[in-house]
Amino acid sequence: MELYPMETCLVLLHQTRARFKITEKFQSLEEYIERSAS
């Protein structure tokens, strides 16, 4: 396992967090569409 510089760790953490937020938004969007359809 490599040791990353602090900046790289922060960038990776930020990317992961951003991806998670996008996933959350898509899930809530899907739920909203399902509610509208019914």
C-alpha positions, 0 to 999 in steps of 0.5 A: 500500500502506497503512502500518498501526500496529504494533498492527494488524500484530500483530492481523493476524499473530495472526489469520493464525497462528490460522487456520493452526493451525486448518487444521492441526488439521483436516488432522490430524483428517481423516488420523485419520478416514481411518486409523480408517476403513481 
